Amino acid sequence: MRYPGSEKLEIIRIVEQSHLPAKRTLDQLGVARRTFYRWYDRYLEGGPEALEDRPSAPSRVWNRLPGAIQDQIVEMALEQSDLSPRELAVRFTDEKDYFVSESTVYRLLKAHDLITSPAFVVVKAADEFHRKTSRPNEMWQTDFTYFKIIGWGWMYLSTVLDDFSRYIIAWKLCTTMRAEDVTDTLQLALEASGCDHATVRHKPKLLSDNGPSYIAGELADWIKAHDMSHVRGAPLHPQTQGKIERWHQTLKNRILLEHYFLPGDLERQVEAFVEHYNHRRYHESLDNVTPADAYFGRAAAIIERRKRIKRKTIEQRRLLHRKLAA
């Protein structure tokens, strides 16, 4: 049972003035001697004020985020409002060389009423491909998606995505979905990746669905001529191409927020978002590095650097706590 300070003082007064031994008086009051003498020591040392309950939480928390750092996080959140708490925590760590966790950023933004609902639908990730890739350019996924241009018609986006890193190697806006459009996009991917002239042990394997352009003989001849191989997902099972399907949804969540009246307008938006997706957007399934970092082999060094920043930040907070406590 908790006693307020006033009742503790009253019990001390009763025991002091009682003609009975302290033990018998405390037994009648129902107070343990150990508890009473702890109160009494505090009373003799600090007076009646010392009898008030002490807060259970410490006055200083060693790992509390300094106010200046909190201000910088809020400022970055206001400047880059499209970032989620996870992306903001990683971006702050990379740019400021100071570690903050996703949960800390979320609580801080929540306190400042900066957590908003996304302007898109969050979808559950599809099942993984049963044979995971282990290096860039081991397997490429390709597919079409479509956009409507008001007063113009439909445009089709052909994309080649690296399965290992999710890096968009090449893309092309087309007016049709023919095998020729696929081979044109693949040629751009070979040139961009260097696989058209570099000496490699194996050319990339192509993964696609069973659309007419992907089962065409023209595509099969082109793949054979370029020493590539081709596998197709099982019919009615789009999870096999889950990574490129997820790319399409991520792209459309951003691109379809606007209307387009000319193909050039749509092409500029796609180009800008591909640049953002490849080089700026932290991918959670890649340990929060960008697809470009994973594709060009920078991921391991970046992750190790973040670990060093985290250790250094925690040590700085401990030192600051000890200094304030001294």
ChimeraX attribute file (.defattr): number of C-alpha atoms within 10 A of each C-alpha:
attribute: neighborCount
match mode: 1-to-1
recipient: residues
	/A:1	3
	/A:2	7
	/A:3	12
	/A:4	10
	/A:5	16
	/A:6	13
	/A:7	13
	/A:8	19
	/A:9	19
	/A:10	11
	/A:11	20
	/A:12	18
	/A:13	11
	/A:14	15
	/A:15	18
	/A:16	13
	/A:17	10
	/A:18	12
	/A:19	9
	/A:20	11
	/A:21	10
	/A:22	16
	/A:23	13
	/A:24	13
	/A:25	18
	/A:26	18
	/A:27	11
	/A:28	9
	/A:29	12
	/A:30	9
	/A:31	14
	/A:32	11
	/A:33	15
	/A:34	9
	/A:35	9
	/A:36	16
	/A:37	12
	/A:38	11
	/A:39	21
	/A:40	20
	/A:41	13
	/A:42	15
	/A:43	18
	/A:44	11
	/A:45	10
	/A:46	11
	/A:47	12
	/A:48	16
	/A:49	12
	/A:50	16
	/A:51	22
	/A:52	17
	/A:53	11
	/A:54	8
	/A:55	7
	/A:56	6
	/A:57	7
	/A:58	8
	/A:59	8
	/A:60	11
	/A:61	11
	/A:62	18
	/A:63	14
	/A:64	11
	/A:65	13
	/A:66	10
	/A:67	9
	/A:68	8
	/A:69	14
	/A:70	16
	/A:71	12
	/A:72	13
	/A:73	21
	/A:74	17
	/A:75	12
	/A:76	15
	/A:77	21
	/A:78	13
	/A:79	10
	/A:80	11
	/A:81	14
	/A:82	13
	/A:83	16
	/A:84	17
	/A:85	23
	/A:86	19
	/A:87	20
	/A:88	24
	/A:89	22
	/A:90	21
	/A:91	22
	/A:92	20
	/A:93	19
	/A:94	15
	/A:95	8
	/A:96	13
	/A:97	16
	/A:98	20
	/A:99	21
	/A:100	23
	/A:101	15
	/A:102	16
	/A:103	12
	/A:104	16
	/A:105	22
	/A:106	18
	/A:107	14
	/A:108	19
	/A:109	19
	/A:110	13
	/A:111	10
	/A:112	10
	/A:113	9
	/A:114	16
	/A:115	16
	/A:116	11
	/A:117	7
	/A:118	10
	/A:119	10
	/A:120	13
	/A:121	10
	/A:122	10
	/A:123	9
	/A:124	7
	/A:125	11
	/A:126	14
	/A:127	12
	/A:128	12
	/A:129	14
	/A:130	7
	/A:131	6
	/A:132	11
	/A:133	15
	/A:134	11
	/A:135	14
	/A:136	19
	/A:137	25
	/A:138	16
	/A:139	22
	/A:140	26
	/A:141	26
	/A:142	26
	/A:143	24
	/A:144	24
	/A:145	16
	/A:146	17
	/A:147	18
	/A:148	17
	/A:149	16
	/A:150	12
	/A:151	9
	/A:152	11
	/A:153	12
	/A:154	14
	/A:155	19
	/A:156	18
	/A:157	21
	/A:158	23
	/A:159	25
	/A:160	27
	/A:161	24
	/A:162	28
	/A:163	28
	/A:164	21
	/A:165	27
	/A:166	25
	/A:167	25
	/A:168	24
	/A:169	23
	/A:170	22
	/A:171	23
	/A:172	20
	/A:173	22
	/A:174	18
	/A:175	14
	/A:176	16
	/A:177	21
	/A:178	16
	/A:179	20
	/A:180	15
	/A:181	21
	/A:182	23
	/A:183	19
	/A:184	14
	/A:185	22
	/A:186	24
	/A:187	17
	/A:188	17
	/A:189	22
	/A:190	20
	/A:191	14
	/A:192	12
	/A:193	17
	/A:194	13
	/A:195	17
	/A:196	15
	/A:197	9
	/A:198	11
	/A:199	9
	/A:200	11
	/A:201	6
	/A:202	12
	/A:203	18
	/A:204	20
	/A:205	17
	/A:206	22
	/A:207	22
	/A:208	23
	/A:209	22
	/A:210	16
	/A:211	15
	/A:212	11
	/A:213	21
	/A:214	23
	/A:215	15
	/A:216	14
	/A:217	12
	/A:218	15
	/A:219	19
	/A:220	16
	/A:221	10
	/A:222	16
	/A:223	17
	/A:224	11
	/A:225	9
	/A:226	13
	/A:227	11
	/A:228	14
	/A:229	15
	/A:230	17
	/A:231	14
	/A:232	16
	/A:233	15
	/A:234	13
	/A:235	10
	/A:236	9
	/A:237	10
	/A:238	16
	/A:239	17
	/A:240	22
	/A:241	23
	/A:242	18
	/A:243	23
	/A:244	26
	/A:245	20
	/A:246	16
	/A:247	17
	/A:248	17
	/A:249	16
	/A:250	17
	/A:251	16
	/A:252	16
	/A:253	15
	/A:254	14
	/A:255	16
	/A:256	13
	/A:257	9
	/A:258	8
	/A:259	13
	/A:260	18
	/A:261	13
	/A:262	14
	/A:263	19
	/A:264	11
	/A:265	12
	/A:266	21
	/A:267	16
	/A:268	11
	/A:269	16
	/A:270	20
	/A:271	13
	/A:272	11
	/A:273	18
	/A:274	19
	/A:275	14
	/A:276	13
	/A:277	21
	/A:278	22
	/A:279	15
	/A:280	17
	/A:281	19
	/A:282	23
	/A:283	18
	/A:284	11
	/A:285	10
	/A:286	15
	/A:287	13
	/A:288	18
	/A:289	25
	/A:290	24
	/A:291	25
	/A:292	22
	/A:293	21
	/A:294	22
	/A:295	22
	/A:296	11
	/A:297	14
	/A:298	14
	/A:299	20
	/A:300	12
	/A:301	11
	/A:302	17
	/A:303	14
	/A:304	11
	/A:305	14
	/A:306	17
	/A:307	13
	/A:308	14
	/A:309	19
	/A:310	18
	/A:311	12
	/A:312	14
	/A:313	18
	/A:314	16
	/A:315	14
	/A:316	15
	/A:317	17
	/A:318	15
	/A:319	13
	/A:320	14
	/A:321	16
	/A:322	12
	/A:323	9
	/A:324	10
	/A:325	10
	/A:326	5
